[in-house]
Amino acid sequence: MRGSAGRCGAGQRRDAVKAWEPALGGFREHLVASDRAAATVETYVRNVRWLAAAYPADPWAVTSTELGAWLDAQSWSTETRRKVLLAIRAFYAWAVRRGLVEWAPVAGLPSAKPRKRGPRLLTFPEAWSDDVAGFEAWLRAGGRAEGTIAARRFHLLKLAEVCADPWRVDSTRLAVFLACPDWSPEYRRALRTTLREFYRWGVRAQRIAASPADELDPVMRPRTLPRPTPDEAVAAALELADDRVRLALMFAALTGLRRAEIARLHTRDVTARDILVIGKGGHHRRVPMHPVLWDEYSREMTRRQHGTCGSGWNASAKRSGNFVSESGYVFPSDQSPEPMTPAHLGKLISRVLPASWTAHTLRHRFATQAYADQRDLLTVQHLLGHVRPETTARYAAVPDAAAAGAVAAVRL
């Protein structure tokens, strides 16, 4: 191992042990209590000791600038850097949770994706929990969807990993938090929205006098090109799919519905004429039924009326009795009569599509084909359930022939 940590002398290492030992001991106990393997515990503690050797004075005085400079100075492989940063993130997340440090220096640094069993902050620290519960209740009172509330909670968990007290943070620190280079502009935009809503609630609930998030500049979102799933990818997926996934694929490709909208479909809302869709924010819209989709859907409903169902549904769903009367959902869960989760439905679709194509790119495909046929962005906007036409424009690709014709029409 090379770098500043590897060149520290024995005296400096002893000083580091003296100043950092109480924290390292507590961190070790936390890892052991988390049922980590002994070798993993030693690796995490060893990696944090390298940082201690470079900054022996005080573990809680290390700044984001110092930590970033130290990491950049090391001649490590990408994998070693990932492991060291993962250990340091876990160390400071534990310290924030214990109230040992108010703000973690890892904020704003490129993230290191942990392995599935790595130490993770799944619940909020005590200083956060009651206020987050109050914020969630406020969102529910405003009619927010449970999916939106879950996303807001996840965003706040990210901030809680680096911030001990949400009411002792300023706009500068929030900007550092949002500056993580691994996050896309779209994700940073969503995080900023969560922060603005959370601190606006904090002002109304008299937790804080003024919102530090109000001073955050809007996140610039570069316009990207639509990514419609190609026809050959759809054809290949239909060949691989069982009856359940084939029906989901058809709903996505032939109606342009979001995966959450497909997952929540109830049989009472599906007719030969159209589909009643409950979209984001609880907004309703009607999407005409495609005849090919109706044929596939009718076959499945006929099977269910006879007490069975197509391939792909869990065996427990095929128990005796009228299948539809048990739940009424087009895509019921494997474990209960409740609807399938949007995430699981999206995974089922992605598994049969070629790499990089998803339920969302099927939505791009629908928008592109619908616009190419009608050249009516307002109609496509309605079908997709968008509030603004600018959003729809990011989904519908301009036909190549139309673009080429427009260029060819220009004269010198």
Buried (B, 14 or more C-beta within 10 A) or exposed (E): EEBBBEEBEEEBBEBBBEBBEEBBEBBBEBBEEBEBEEEBBEBBBEBBBBBBBBBBEEBBEBEBEBBBEBBEEBEBEEEBBBBBBBBBBBBBBBBBBBEBBBBBBBBBBBBBEBEEEBBEBEEBBEBBEEBBEBBBEBBEEEEBBEBBBEBBBEBBBBBBBBBBBBBEBEBEBBBBBBEBEEBEEEBBBBBBBBBBBBBBBBEEEEBBEEBBBEEBEEBEEEEEEBBBBEEEBBEBBBEEBEBBBBBBBBBBBBBBBBBBBBBBBBBEBBEEEBBBBBBBEEEEBBBEBBEEBBEBBEEBBEBBEEEBBBEBBEEEBBEEEEBBEBBBBBBBBEEEEEBBBBEBBBEBBBEBBBEEBBBBBBBBBBBBBBBBEEEEBEBBBBBBBBEEEEEBBBBBBBBEEEEEEEEEEEEE
